[in-house]
Amino acid sequence: MDPLSQRESGGRRDAGCLPLDFRDHATDCSLFQRTVYEVQQHFGYRYAAPISNLRQRLVVVPPPVHGNQRVLSHRLDVSLPRAHKRIRADRFGNVIVEIAIPEVEEAVDFDVSLIVERPTGQEPHLEAATTQALSIYLLPSALTRPDTALRAVAANLATSGEIGGDLARIVGGWVHRRMSYASERTGVRTTAGQALAAGYGVCQDYAHLMLALCRLLGIPARYVSGHLVGEGGTHAWVEVLHPVPGQGVEILAWDPTHDRPADLRYLTVAVGRDYRDVAPVSGTYFGPHAGWLSTTRHVSMGHAQREIAA
């Protein structure tokens, strides 16, 4: 069980906003017509003494539809009977679960079950989006705010002469080569500028750096939180939004951590300007002691086989 970082504000404690660490197994999906994902997640909070007025925010359930991804069923159980649960959509279309619990004596557990499906064919992901909606993903956010070093890198990348999705792939490749993967050396408050200066980080740092550079280059891009089957931890990558006249906006999903498109191994949970918009767990409570968060996750994939012509 990992200790939960805390901060105090008028007696209220931050209930935590942590990356997760798990392990799964990947499968070759190329011969299948449809992929079904089953996700089981557990979040358990433990406290040294009773706490009160817990307000928990969970961003762990995908929207009903995201591209060719469809949620078939979902369930979120809370271990305490007095919990009040409210589900809403935020301005990005994410499913936000807000839970209020008057008192917690010692522990509270949240269990999430999901079944999601998507076809194997990689058709373009198209969305309807207004100019105003696109502009949100052009503006800097708290964790992607540009500094002098980021501006210099963007100016150099602009000399490639590429635009749109092709330029975004160049940015993703540059981030992949520039950064070294290192866990537990950055945190959920590490900015893109700090990650660039350090030269290392985890998937969210790679994503923030790519986002900051894309936005400096005039490319609308958003942070993605989700699951990568076959690797530990919830994962982060980037979606680039490319307007297509008469068709809407085409979405290019790119993973700068691995320098590749996000394929059928990637399951989207939420999108936003940066990690702060889509943190899987966060919240506050009143109490004199810090809490501890433990997590487990299992993702499995099932398939319907393609019919092969004789």
N, C-alpha and C positions, 0 to 999 in steps of 0.2 A: 504494500500500500504506500503510495507516494504522498508526502506531505503537501497540503494544499496551500499555495501562496495566498496571503491575505493583505488587505489594506483596510484601514479604518476611516470612516467619514461620519462624524457625529454619532458614534456608537454603533453604526452599521458596518458590518464586515462584508468584504467581497467574497462571495461563495466560490469564486474560482473560474478561470477561463483557460483551460489547459489543453495542450495537444495530447493525443492518445497514442498508445504503443501496443500494437497487436501483431499477429502473424497469420497469414492465410496461404492458400495454394491456388495456383493459376491453372487454366485449362485452355487448350487450343480450340477456338470457336469456329474455325474457318469452314468446317464441314456441316455446320448446323444452320437451320433456318430461323430459329428463335431462341433467345437466351433468357432464362429466368433466374433472378438473383434472390436468394433468401438471406436476410441480414438479421442477426440477433445481437443486440448490444445491451450491456448492463452498466449502470453508473451507480456507485454506492458511496454515500457520504457518511462519515463517522465523526462524532464530536466528543470531546473530553467531558463536557457538561451540557445540560439542557440548553437549547437555543430557542428563540422565538421569532415570529414574523419572517419566516423564510420565504423569499421570492426567487423562484428558480426560472430561468429561461433556457429552453432546449430547442436547438435547431438541428434536429436529427431525422426528421421525416421529409422526404423529397416532395416537391409539388406534384399534384396529380399527373401532370404532363410536363416533360422537358425534352424538347426535340422528339426523338423517336422512343423515348423512355416513358413508360407508363407504370404507375403504382397500382397494383392489383389489390393489395390489402395492407393495412398498417394497424398497429396496436401499441399503445403506451400505457403501462401499468405503474402505479405508484403504491408503495408498500404501506403507506399510512392512510387510514380511512377518512381522515378529516381534510384531506387535500382537495383544493378547489382548482380545477383545470380549465383553462381557456385556450382555444385554438384560433389563430387569426393569420392572415396573410400580410406580410410587410410590403413596402413599396416596390421591392424587387420580385415579388411573387413567391417568396419563400414561405414555408409553413413554420410559424412560430408557436410553440407551446409554452404557455405561461402558467406556472403552478404556484399557488399560495398555500402555505401550511402554517397554522397559528403557532404550533409548538412541536419541537422534535426533542424527545427525551435523550436519545442516544444515536440513532441512525435512521436514514431514509434511503430507499432504493428505487431506482427508475429502470424499467425494463422495456426495451423497444424491439418490436418484431416487424419486419418489412418483407413483402414480396413484390418485386419489380420485374417487368419484362421489357424487352426491346428486340426488334428484328435484327438479324445478323447483317443484312445489307446496309452499306454505309452511304445512304442517300444524304445530300446536303441538309444540314439543319437550318431551316429558315424560320425567322420570326418577324412579326410585324412590330415596328418600332418607330416612334416619332423622333424628330430632330431633338426635341427636349430630352427624351429618354436616352438617346445616344450621348448627349452632352454630359450626362451624369458620369459616364465612363471615360470622359476626356479630362475631367477635372481631377486635380490631385486630391488624395485623401490623407488622413492622418498618418498612415503608415507608408504612403507612396509619395510624400511631398518631395519635390526635386531640390537638390542642392547643386553646388558648382560642379562637383565631380560627375553627377548624373547628367547634367546638361552637356558636359564635355563629351561623355560617352555617346549620348544621343546625337550630337552634332557629327561625330565620327561615323556612326552607323548610317546616318542620312546620306553620306557620300556614296553608298552602294548603288544609288539610283533606283532601287526597288520601292514599291509602294504597297499599301494594303497588306493582304495576307502573306505575300512573299517577303515583305520587309519584316513582318511579325515573326516569321520563321527564322530570319537572320538574327533578330533580337533574341529569340529563345535559344538559338545555338550559341550566341555570344555569352548569354548568362550561364549556360551549361558549362562552357569552357572556362569562364572566369571564376566560378564558384567551386568550392570543395564541400562535399557533404559532411557535416559534423553535427551530431546530436548533442543536446544539453549545453550548447555554448551560446545559443541565442534564445530569446524568449518571445512571448506573444506580443510584446511591446516593441520589439526590434523593428526599426524602420528600414526601408529599402536603401537609404543612404548609409546607414550603419552596417548593413549586410555587405554592401559594395566595399566599404572601407575595410571590413574584416576579411572579406574574401571567402567566407564560409557561412554555413547555415543549414537549415532543413528546408523541406519542400515549401513551406509558407514564405521563407525568405527568398527562394528562387522565384516564386510567383510574384511577390511584391516588387522585386527588382525588374522582372519583365514588364509588369504593369506600369511602373514608373517610367520606363524607357519608351514603351508603346505610347503612353499618353503624351510624353514630350514630343514624339514624332507625329502626333495628330491621329493616332490610331485608337479608336474606342476599344477598351478592353476591360474585362471584369474578372474578379477573383472567384474561383470555384472551390468549394469544399465538398469532399465526397470520399469514396472508397476506391482503392486500387487493389483488385484481387491479385493475390500472390505476394503482397508486401505488407509489412507491419504498419499499423497506425492509420488513422484517417489521413487522407492525402489532399494536397492542394495543387491546382494547376490554373490555367488561364484560358478564358474564352475571348477571342477577338471578334468584334462585330464589324462586318463589311457590308455596307449598303449595296444592294443590287437593284437597279432601276426596274420598277414594275413588279418586283418579286418580294421586296421587304429587305430583311437583313440576313445575310448568310453568316453562320457562326463557325469559326475555326477554333477547335479546342486543342490546345497545345500544352504539353507538359515540359517545362524547361528543366526540371530535375533530371529527366531521362532524355531530353531533346528528341521528342517524338510526338506525333498526334495522339490525342486521347482516344483510344479505340474501345472495343467491347470489354476490355478489362476495367474500364473506368465507369463508376456509377456516381452520378451527380446527386448531391443532397441539397445544396444551396449556392446562390451566387450573390455577389455584392461588390462594393468598391474595394474592400480589403478584408482581412481576417476579422476585424472588429464587427463587421456586419453579420458574419455567419459563424461566430464562435459556437461550437457544438453545445457547450454548457457554460453558463454564467449565472450569477445571481448575488443576492445579498441576504444578510440575516442580522439579528441582534443577539449578542452573546459575548462573553469575556474571553473565549478560547478560539483558537484556530481549528479548522476542520481538516479532514483527510478525504481524498477522493480516490477510489479504486475503480478500474474499468476493465471490462472484457468485451471482446467482439469476435463474431464468427460470420464469415461470408461464404456462402456456397453457391454454385452455379449449376443449373440444369438446362438441358437442351432438347429441342425437337429437331430430328435429323432431316436434312434436305432429301427430296426425292431425286434420284439420279436416273436420267433417261437411259434406256437400254441402247 
